[in-house]
Amino acid sequence: MQKNDGMNYAPKGKPNPVVKPGEFIIAAVALDHGHIYGMVNGLLEAGATLKWVYDRDPVKAEAFARTYPQVTIAASEEEILADPQVHLVAGAAVAYKRCELGLRVMDAGKDYFTDKAPFTTLEQLEAARSKVRETGRKYMVYYSERLHVEAAVYAGQLVEQGAVGRVIQVTGFGPHRLNAPSRPEWFFQREHYGGILCDIGSHQIEQFLFYAGCKKAEVLHSKIANYNCPDYPELEDFGDATLLGDNGATNYFRVDWLTPDGLGTWGDGRTVILGTEGYIELRKYIDIARDQSSNHVYLVNKEGEYHFEVNGKVGCPFFGELILDCLHRTEKAMTQEHAFLAAELCLKAQQMAMNIN
């Protein structure tokens, strides 16, 4: 796991299989973003069997096969889509190509699991919604900052248990380290990556909807800027937004590419969940100047003040739940409506900010 490189951050946990070997077959297609490794790790730990990999760049496919020697490198994407054994295709394509890959996967009768952001335009979102209705397949999204972070998982359990009462506000901070020389060309092209609120902002909006239990929300305000990257004029290195949920809960979040070199990880990701009877603070990847370990949860309520260090103790149940959802056609891991709503709101936040600018 690359602690200083968010693009190749691929968490590993303890195996907790929900199926036997060979019962749920997966493939990886389009390895443009390093998140594909985290996606596959999570599925394998939940018991999936990795059969295929394909990328147009054979170097990427060969590197993937070195990490997962059980995999077979396919000669084409079509070879994978034609395999009736494959249940799910995981992909981390260039952001603006994620939807078209998903449409092909669903047309082939398979479920799709994509890196965030799942879309770069509202037109893509509507095409995916239509295809889900047409085929009955899943278009699931790797919102990793909640799904693959044990502190975030534990916070969800605390909220569900009523530890802070009714959630009325979620505040999120998603700073990232740029590492510009290591980034591919598409990363700096707005049409290809979708903009900062569409991209890493999607994590923040998804968390708000989940923790606050919102079924709908609206974007009240958003903005974007390039403060510190004159060499990359299409890169937005700062963005923030305010949202209002259908149940009255509010959200403010800030995302940026301004992580200083002195930080011991790629980003000081934090979330504060305010309830009517207490609050939770997540220090996801580091507790600065105190503890270099990850997954710190702070809880304050009427019973007292608590600090939980949950690294390696909670697990990430999303992946096992997703496998079972695909097999049983249920929606325990994440509803399709929720996945698409988070995507829609980040696209609208980006659009609003671009219109203001």
Buried (B, 14 or more C-beta within 10 A) or exposed (E): EBBBBBBBBBBEBEEEBBBEEEBBBBBBBBBBBBBBBBBBBBBBBBBBBBBBBBBEEEEBBEBBBEEBEEBBBBEEBEBBBEBEEBBBBBBBBBBBBBBEBBBBBBEBEBBBBBBBBBBBBBEBBBBBBEBBEEBEBBBBBBBBBBBBBBBBBBBBEBBEEEBBBBBBBBBBBBBBBBBEEEBEEBBBBBEBBBBBBBBBBBBBBBBBBBBBBBEEBEBBEBBBBBEEBEEBEBBBBBBBBBBBBEBEBBBBBBBBBBBEEEBEBBBBBBBBBBBEEBBBBBBBBBBBEEEEEBBBBBBBBEEEEBEBBBBEEBBBBBBBBBBBBBBEEEBEBBEBEBBBBBBBBBBBBBBBBBEEE
